[in-house]
Amino acid sequence: MNTEIDGKRQGGPGGLTFRVLTVNVHKGFNFFNRRFILHDLREAVRSVAADMVFLQEVLGTHARHSLRFADWPATPQYEFLADTIWTDFAYGRNAVYPDGHHGNAVLSKFPIVRYENRDVSIGGPERRGLLHCVVRAPGTGGDIHAICVHLGLQERHRVRQLQLLCHLVEKEIPADAPLVVAGDFNDWRRRAGRVLDGCAGLREVHAHANGRLVRTFPAWCPVLPLDRIYVRGARDHWPMRLGRRPWTSLSDHAPLAAEIAL
């Protein structure tokens, strides 16, 4: 798989540079749920060599699928994806149903010292959450705050969920702490950036570098910029370009990646 850094690294020596990846894993199935692809997805995620991985729609358990598929993992999907590469992981259960549950997860090569899943469901059948992790940044003496996001399909829900995200950042995250907010925003109207910049000073990495958001949905022919990586408190950041293959056959969302310097 080809990966490429956009632009030039501007960060000086002595700090930490780390790589992040965000991807909606579609519960381990390809588009239209035709094929179980979690094993292929694990290899693709590994190939990016990210230090922190933000996952949406990852299954914690599913009793019926575990009986139908011979290669269904014995551990939760987020733990299977973490394997021996990402030593720490956190899971926030959002949607619960008779066969199991799914939600957001963060995989990290750095210690996760604490985490909390914030329920931001507005009403109806959609269950959404903000998974807030505090990650110990090696060699810096400080922490990185990471929030994995999956917002609703309805705009009025997203408006309220963005307000709740702003409240979380303003009230619970120190203004000088490095912050990464990444995930599936479902923001096809491109309105989240203005809100998050105004309330929390967050910048979307790809839009800041290239003047536009990256289209990520549907993965095989992207037309909507639903997935984002927002950053605050970093010395610098650079978007990464990931090759289309094998991602177009692994989910209905294309992934995003970036490098961040503290």
Buried (B, 14 or more C-beta within 10 A) or exposed (E): EEBEBBEEEEBEEEBBBBBBBBBBBBBBBBBEEEEBBBEBBBEBBBBBEBBBBBBBBBBBBBEEBBEEBEEBBEEBBBBBBBBEBBEBBBBBBBBEEEEBBBBBBBBBBBEBEEBBBBEBBBEEEBBBBBBBBBBBBEEEEBBBBBBBBBBBEBBEBBBBBBEBBBEBBEEEBEEEBBBBBBBBBBBBEBBBBEBBBEBBBBBBBBBBBEEEBBBBBBBBEBEBBBBBBBBBBBBBBBBBBBEBEBBBBBBBBBBBBBBBBB
